[in-house]
Amino acid sequence: MTVTLFGSTCSSSKKAIQWFMDHDIPYEFRHIVHQPLTEKEFFSILEKTENGTEEIISTRSEAYRTLDIDFSSISLKKLYTYIREFPTLLRRPIMMDKKRVLVGYDAHEIRQFLPRSMRQFIWGNQDVIPTHT
Protein backbone atom coordinates (compact mmCIF):
# COMPACT_ATOMS: atom_id res chain seq x y z
CA MET A 1 0.00 0.00 0.00
CA THR A 2 1.36 3.42 -0.95
CA VAL A 3 1.49 6.22 1.60
CA THR A 4 0.80 9.76 0.44
CA LEU A 5 3.11 12.24 2.10
CA PHE A 6 1.90 15.84 1.94
CA GLY A 7 4.89 17.98 2.83
CA SER A 8 7.38 20.63 1.89
CA THR A 9 11.12 21.16 2.08
CA CYS A 10 10.98 21.32 5.90
CA SER A 11 13.19 19.05 8.01
CA SER A 12 10.24 17.00 9.27
CA SER A 13 9.17 16.19 5.71
CA LYS A 14 12.74 15.23 4.83
CA LYS A 15 12.93 12.91 7.87
CA ALA A 16 9.68 11.22 6.86
CA ILE A 17 10.85 10.75 3.27
CA GLN A 18 14.11 9.26 4.49
CA TRP A 19 12.25 6.91 6.87
CA PHE A 20 10.02 5.60 4.06
CA MET A 21 13.05 5.12 1.80
CA ASP A 22 15.03 3.35 4.57
CA HIS A 23 12.14 0.94 5.14
CA ASP A 24 11.37 0.37 1.45
CA ILE A 25 7.81 1.58 1.90
CA PRO A 26 6.27 3.00 -1.25
CA TYR A 27 5.20 6.61 -0.90
CA GLU A 28 4.05 9.45 -3.09
CA PHE A 29 5.36 12.88 -2.14
CA ARG A 30 3.14 15.90 -2.73
CA HIS A 31 4.52 19.36 -2.09
CA ILE A 32 1.56 21.14 -0.49
CA VAL A 33 2.44 24.52 -1.97
CA HIS A 34 2.85 23.30 -5.56
CA GLN A 35 0.15 20.62 -5.37
CA PRO A 36 -2.40 21.70 -2.74
CA LEU A 37 -4.80 19.24 -1.17
CA THR A 38 -7.98 18.52 -3.04
CA GLU A 39 -11.23 18.92 -1.15
CA LYS A 40 -11.62 15.14 -1.11
CA GLU A 41 -8.11 14.70 0.37
CA PHE A 42 -8.79 17.40 2.97
CA PHE A 43 -11.94 15.68 4.20
CA SER A 44 -10.30 12.25 4.06
CA ILE A 45 -7.51 13.50 6.32
CA LEU A 46 -10.00 15.04 8.76
CA GLU A 47 -11.97 11.77 8.92
CA LYS A 48 -8.85 9.96 10.08
CA THR A 49 -7.67 12.47 12.70
CA GLU A 50 -8.37 12.10 16.39
CA ASN A 51 -8.58 15.85 17.08
CA GLY A 52 -9.97 17.19 13.80
CA THR A 53 -8.77 20.56 12.59
CA GLU A 54 -6.67 21.19 15.73
CA GLU A 55 -4.42 18.36 14.60
CA ILE A 56 -3.71 19.67 11.12
CA ILE A 57 -3.51 23.46 11.51
CA SER A 58 -0.06 24.94 12.12
CA THR A 59 -0.58 27.62 14.72
CA ARG A 60 3.11 28.55 14.39
CA SER A 61 2.84 29.36 10.68
CA GLU A 62 3.10 32.90 9.43
CA ALA A 63 -0.15 32.44 7.51
CA TYR A 64 -1.97 31.55 10.75
CA ARG A 65 -0.64 34.65 12.52
CA THR A 66 -1.29 36.92 9.53
CA LEU A 67 -4.87 35.78 8.98
CA ASP A 68 -5.75 36.14 12.68
CA ILE A 69 -8.92 34.07 12.29
CA ASP A 70 -10.70 31.98 14.90
CA PHE A 71 -10.51 28.74 12.94
CA SER A 72 -12.76 26.97 15.42
CA SER A 73 -15.65 29.25 14.42
CA ILE A 74 -15.56 28.85 10.62
CA SER A 75 -17.07 26.09 8.52
CA LEU A 76 -14.93 23.27 7.16
CA LYS A 77 -15.65 24.48 3.63
CA LYS A 78 -14.31 27.94 4.54
CA LEU A 79 -11.28 26.37 6.24
CA TYR A 80 -10.58 24.37 3.08
CA THR A 81 -10.76 27.63 1.08
CA TYR A 82 -8.13 29.17 3.35
CA ILE A 83 -5.93 26.07 3.10
CA ARG A 84 -6.12 26.17 -0.71
CA GLU A 85 -5.05 29.81 -0.63
CA PHE A 86 -2.51 29.42 2.19
CA PRO A 87 -1.28 25.79 2.15
CA THR A 88 1.32 26.52 4.82
CA LEU A 89 -1.56 26.65 7.31
CA LEU A 90 -1.16 22.88 7.38
CA ARG A 91 1.24 21.14 9.72
CA ARG A 92 3.81 19.09 7.84
CA PRO A 93 4.23 16.39 6.92
CA ILE A 94 0.83 14.77 6.74
CA MET A 95 1.19 11.07 5.93
CA MET A 96 -1.86 9.10 4.92
CA ASP A 97 -2.85 5.74 3.55
CA LYS A 98 -6.34 4.25 3.18
CA LYS A 99 -6.70 3.54 6.91
CA ARG A 100 -4.67 6.05 8.89
CA VAL A 101 -3.12 9.48 9.05
CA LEU A 102 -0.12 10.85 10.90
CA VAL A 103 0.43 14.58 11.22
CA GLY A 104 3.99 15.67 11.89
CA TYR A 105 7.05 13.45 11.99
CA ASP A 106 7.23 11.21 15.05
CA ALA A 107 9.90 8.49 15.02
CA HIS A 108 7.70 6.09 16.99
CA GLU A 109 4.28 6.83 15.49
CA ILE A 110 5.49 6.60 11.88
CA ARG A 111 6.00 2.87 12.42
CA GLN A 112 2.28 2.38 12.02
CA PHE A 113 2.98 2.43 8.28
CA LEU A 114 5.18 -0.67 8.46
CA PRO A 115 3.49 -3.68 6.88
CA ARG A 116 2.50 -6.35 9.41
CA SER A 117 5.08 -8.70 7.95
CA MET A 118 7.84 -6.27 8.98
CA ARG A 119 6.66 -5.59 12.52
CA GLN A 120 8.45 -7.17 15.43
CA PHE A 121 8.08 -7.00 19.16
CA ILE A 122 11.32 -7.11 21.10
CA TRP A 123 11.05 -6.94 24.89
CA GLY A 124 13.47 -4.63 26.64
CA ASN A 125 14.55 -2.84 23.46
CA GLN A 126 13.99 0.92 23.21
CA ASP A 127 13.38 0.43 19.52
CA VAL A 128 10.25 -1.65 19.99
CA ILE A 129 7.99 -1.90 16.99
CA PRO A 130 4.41 -2.54 18.10
CA THR A 131 2.58 -5.60 16.85
CA HIS A 132 -0.79 -3.86 16.68
CA THR A 133 -2.21 -0.76 15.02
ZIGIVEN-V107116 format. One record per residue. N is the residue number from 1. RES is the residue in three letters. PHI is phi as a letter, one per 30 degrees, with the letter a starting at -180 (999 if undefined). OMEGA is omega in degrees with one decimal (999 if undefined). D_CENTER is the distance of its C-alpha to the mean C-alpha in whole Angstrom. Layout:
n=N res=RES phi=PHI omega=OMEGA d_center=D_CENTER
n=N res=RES phi=PHI omega=OMEGA d_center=D_CENTER
//
This chain:
n=1 res=MET phi=999 omega=-178.6 d_center=16
n=2 res=THR phi=d omega=176.9 d_center=14
n=3 res=VAL phi=c omega=173.3 d_center=10
n=4 res=THR phi=c omega=-178.7 d_center=9
n=5 res=LEU phi=c omega=176.6 d_center=7
n=6 res=PHE phi=c omega=-174.7 d_center=6
n=7 res=GLY phi=a omega=179.7 d_center=8
n=8 res=SER phi=a omega=178.5 d_center=11
n=9 res=THR phi=c omega=-178.6 d_center=14
n=10 res=CYS phi=d omega=-177.2 d_center=13
n=11 res=SER phi=d omega=179.4 d_center=14
n=12 res=SER phi=d omega=177.0 d_center=10
n=13 res=SER phi=d omega=179.2 d_center=9
n=14 res=LYS phi=d omega=177.6 d_center=13
n=15 res=LYS phi=d omega=-179.6 d_center=13
n=16 res=ALA phi=d omega=178.3 d_center=10
n=17 res=ILE phi=e omega=-179.9 d_center=12
n=18 res=GLN phi=d omega=179.5 d_center=15
n=19 res=TRP phi=d omega=179.3 d_center=14
n=20 res=PHE phi=d omega=178.2 d_center=13
n=21 res=MET phi=d omega=-179.7 d_center=17
n=22 res=ASP phi=d omega=-177.5 d_center=18
n=23 res=HIS phi=c omega=178.6 d_center=18
n=24 res=ASP phi=h omega=178.1 d_center=19
n=25 res=ILE phi=c omega=-179.3 d_center=16
n=26 res=PRO phi=d omega=179.3 d_center=16
n=27 res=TYR phi=b omega=173.8 d_center=13
n=28 res=GLU phi=c omega=179.6 d_center=13
n=29 res=PHE phi=c omega=174.9 d_center=11
n=30 res=ARG phi=b omega=177.0 d_center=11
n=31 res=HIS phi=d omega=-171.0 d_center=12
n=32 res=ILE phi=d omega=178.2 d_center=11
n=33 res=VAL phi=d omega=-177.5 d_center=14
n=34 res=HIS phi=d omega=179.0 d_center=16
n=35 res=GLN phi=b omega=-176.4 d_center=15
n=36 res=PRO phi=e omega=177.8 d_center=13
n=37 res=LEU phi=e omega=170.3 d_center=12
n=38 res=THR phi=d omega=178.0 d_center=15
n=39 res=GLU phi=d omega=178.9 d_center=16
n=40 res=LYS phi=d omega=178.4 d_center=15
n=41 res=GLU phi=d omega=179.1 d_center=11
n=42 res=PHE phi=e omega=-178.4 d_center=11
n=43 res=PHE phi=d omega=176.0 d_center=13
n=44 res=SER phi=d omega=177.2 d_center=12
n=45 res=ILE phi=d omega=-179.3 d_center=8
n=46 res=LEU phi=e omega=179.2 d_center=11
n=47 res=GLU phi=d omega=-174.7 d_center=13
n=48 res=LYS phi=c omega=-178.9 d_center=10
n=49 res=THR phi=d omega=174.7 d_center=10
n=50 res=GLU phi=d omega=-175.0 d_center=12
n=51 res=ASN phi=c omega=175.5 d_center=13
n=52 res=GLY phi=h omega=-173.6 d_center=12
n=53 res=THR phi=d omega=178.4 d_center=12
n=54 res=GLU phi=e omega=-176.4 d_center=13
n=55 res=GLU phi=d omega=-173.1 d_center=9
n=56 res=ILE phi=c omega=-178.1 d_center=8
n=57 res=ILE phi=d omega=178.6 d_center=11
n=58 res=SER phi=d omega=-179.4 d_center=12
n=59 res=THR phi=d omega=177.3 d_center=15
n=60 res=ARG phi=c omega=-177.3 d_center=16
n=61 res=SER phi=d omega=177.9 d_center=16
n=62 res=GLU phi=d omega=179.5 d_center=19
n=63 res=ALA phi=d omega=179.8 d_center=18
n=64 res=TYR phi=d omega=-179.2 d_center=18
n=65 res=ARG phi=d omega=-178.1 d_center=21
n=66 res=THR phi=d omega=-176.9 d_center=23
n=67 res=LEU phi=d omega=178.2 d_center=22
n=68 res=ASP phi=h omega=-178.2 d_center=23
n=69 res=ILE phi=c omega=172.9 d_center=22
n=70 res=ASP phi=d omega=-174.7 d_center=22
n=71 res=PHE phi=d omega=179.1 d_center=19
n=72 res=SER phi=d omega=-177.1 d_center=20
n=73 res=SER phi=c omega=-179.2 d_center=23
n=74 res=ILE phi=c omega=179.6 d_center=22
n=75 res=SER phi=d omega=178.0 d_center=21
n=76 res=LEU phi=d omega=177.0 d_center=18
n=77 res=LYS phi=d omega=179.6 d_center=20
n=78 res=LYS phi=d omega=177.2 d_center=21
n=79 res=LEU phi=d omega=178.2 d_center=17
n=80 res=TYR phi=e omega=177.8 d_center=16
n=81 res=THR phi=e omega=177.9 d_center=19
n=82 res=TYR phi=d omega=-179.6 d_center=18
n=83 res=ILE phi=d omega=176.1 d_center=14
n=84 res=ARG phi=d omega=-178.5 d_center=16
n=85 res=GLU phi=d omega=-178.2 d_center=19
n=86 res=PHE phi=b omega=-174.9 d_center=17
n=87 res=PRO phi=d omega=179.5 d_center=13
n=88 res=THR phi=d omega=170.3 d_center=13
n=89 res=LEU phi=d omega=-178.5 d_center=13
n=90 res=LEU phi=d omega=169.9 d_center=9
n=91 res=ARG phi=d omega=-177.8 d_center=7
n=92 res=ARG phi=b omega=-9.3 d_center=6
n=93 res=PRO phi=d omega=169.0 d_center=5
n=94 res=ILE phi=c omega=-178.5 d_center=1
n=95 res=MET phi=c omega=-173.4 d_center=4
n=96 res=MET phi=b omega=166.9 d_center=6
n=97 res=ASP phi=b omega=-175.3 d_center=10
n=98 res=LYS phi=d omega=-174.0 d_center=13
n=99 res=LYS phi=c omega=-169.6 d_center=13
n=100 res=ARG phi=b omega=177.9 d_center=10
n=101 res=VAL phi=b omega=174.1 d_center=6
n=102 res=LEU phi=b omega=-179.3 d_center=4
n=103 res=VAL phi=c omega=-176.6 d_center=3
n=104 res=GLY phi=i omega=-179.9 d_center=6
n=105 res=TYR phi=d omega=174.7 d_center=8
n=106 res=ASP phi=b omega=-173.8 d_center=10
n=107 res=ALA phi=e omega=179.2 d_center=13
n=108 res=HIS phi=d omega=-175.5 d_center=14
n=109 res=GLU phi=d omega=-177.8 d_center=11
n=110 res=ILE phi=d omega=-179.1 d_center=10
n=111 res=ARG phi=d omega=176.8 d_center=13
n=112 res=GLN phi=d omega=-179.9 d_center=13
n=113 res=PHE phi=d omega=175.8 d_center=12
n=114 res=LEU phi=d omega=175.0 d_center=16
n=115 res=PRO phi=d omega=179.9 d_center=18
n=116 res=ARG phi=e omega=-177.7 d_center=21
n=117 res=SER phi=d omega=-178.2 d_center=23
n=118 res=MET phi=c omega=-176.3 d_center=22
n=119 res=ARG phi=d omega=177.7 d_center=21
n=120 res=GLN phi=b omega=175.2 d_center=24
n=121 res=PHE phi=b omega=-176.8 d_center=25
n=122 res=ILE phi=b omega=-179.5 d_center=27
n=123 res=TRP phi=d omega=174.4 d_center=29
n=124 res=GLY phi=i omega=-180.0 d_center=30
n=125 res=ASN phi=c omega=178.4 d_center=27
n=126 res=GLN phi=d omega=-176.4 d_center=24
n=127 res=ASP phi=c omega=-176.9 d_center=22
n=128 res=VAL phi=d omega=175.3 d_center=22
n=129 res=ILE phi=c omega=-175.3 d_center=20
n=130 res=PRO phi=d omega=-179.5 d_center=20
n=131 res=THR phi=c omega=179.3 d_center=22
n=132 res=HIS phi=b omega=176.8 d_center=20
n=133 res=THR phi=b omega=999 d_center=17
//
